[in-house]
């Protein structure tokens, strides 16, 4: 389980873009994006670095 904060995730379109970027990397991933806390939780076989790179490639800043 990977927990990240994405401070520039502002709306449902942002969370959908992030979710799609992660699913492009791992179709079996389970992604939960909380707009209130700006947290993204991912259950995946990919590494944290791979997930961060996918989110960054979608234009967001994961921490």
PyMOL commands that set and color helices and strands:
alter all, ss='L'
color gray80, all
select helices_A, chain A and resi 12-25+48-57
alter helices_A, ss='H'
color red, helices_A
select strands_A, chain A and resi 2-5+30-34+39-43
alter strands_A, ss='S'
color yellow, strands_A
deselect
rebuild
show_as cartoon
